[in-house]
Structure formats: structure tokens, C-alpha cells
Amino acid sequence: MIPDRCSHCKGKLEYGKTEFIARVGEKIIVIKEIPAYICNQCGEAYFTPEISRKIDEIMEDFHNDKICCRPVAAGEIEISA
């Protein structure tokens, strides 16, 4: 069951689409258009168990170099104290 309120800020959850970004070593993967319940205040995304399993399967394939992704432009910045 999906909660109707965000566990972080108590904002209202609304059904929509989001993206998942992960870094694996020197590679970055972006999974787009993921169905999710998204907090209308802080943007936290909540996935159904089915969607979470699909993300896990994609990440496993990515770790095992079974996915060929098209390159995306990205920038990387370091902040030194």
C-alpha cells in the first residue's frame, strides 16, 4: 500500500513520473519516465514494489554490463572546503 503522505515532510503524494539516477564506478545511468508517487512539497518519490523490482533488475543488468545505454551529457563539479 502506498502512503498518502510523505514520510519526510508530510506533504501530499501525487501520482506522476520521475527519473532515477545512479553512479556505478565511473558510469552513470539515468532511468527515465518511472511511474511513482511524488511528494508535492519536497519531491521525494515513492515506488510500488513492482516498480522497485524493475529498477533492481535494470541496475543488476547495468552492473553486469548487459545494458547498452546511449551517452548523455553530464558535468561533474567538486567543492573543496
C-alpha positions in Angstrom: 0.0 0.0 0.0 1.3 3.4 -0.9 1.0 6.1 1.8 -0.8 9.3 1.0 1.7 11.5 2.8 5.4 11.9 2.6 7.3 10.3 5.4 9.9 13.1 5.3 7.9 16.3 5.2 4.3 15.1 5.4 3.5 16.6 2.0 0.8 15.1 -0.1 1.8 12.3 -2.6 0.6 12.6 -6.2 0.9 10.1 -9.0 3.4 11.1 -11.7 6.7 10.2 -13.4 10.2 10.7 -12.2 13.7 9.6 -13.0 16.3 7.5 -11.2 20.0 8.5 -11.4 22.8 6.3 -10.1 26.6 6.2 -10.3 28.3 2.9 -10.7 32.1 3.4 -10.6 32.8 5.8 -13.5 29.4 5.2 -15.2 26.2 7.0 -14.6 22.7 5.6 -15.5 19.5 7.5 -15.8 16.2 5.6 -15.8 13.6 8.0 -17.2 9.8 8.1 -17.0 9.4 5.9 -13.9 5.8 5.8 -12.5 5.9 7.0 -8.9 4.0 8.7 -6.1 5.8 12.1 -5.7 5.6 14.5 -2.8 4.2 17.8 -3.9 6.4 19.6 -1.3 9.8 18.1 -1.3 9.8 15.9 -4.4 10.6 12.6 -2.7 9.5 9.7 -4.9 7.8 6.5 -3.7 7.8 3.4 -5.9 5.4 0.4 -5.8 7.1 -2.9 -5.1 6.7 -3.9 -8.7 8.5 -0.8 -10.0 11.2 -1.2 -7.3 11.8 -4.7 -8.6 12.1 -3.4 -12.2 14.6 -0.8 -11.1 16.6 -3.5 -9.3 16.6 -5.7 -12.4 17.8 -2.8 -14.6 20.6 -2.0 -12.1 21.7 -5.6 -11.9 21.9 -5.7 -15.7 23.8 -2.4 -15.7 26.3 -3.7 -13.1 26.8 -6.8 -15.3 27.4 -4.7 -18.5 24.2 -6.2 -20.1 22.8 -2.8 -20.9 23.9 -0.6 -23.8 23.0 3.0 -23.0 23.2 6.0 -25.2 25.6 8.6 -23.8 24.3 11.7 -22.1 26.0 15.0 -21.5 26.9 15.4 -17.8 29.1 17.7 -15.8 30.9 16.9 -12.6 32.0 19.5 -10.1 34.0 19.2 -6.8 33.6 21.6 -3.9 36.7 21.9 -1.8 36.5 23.2 1.8 
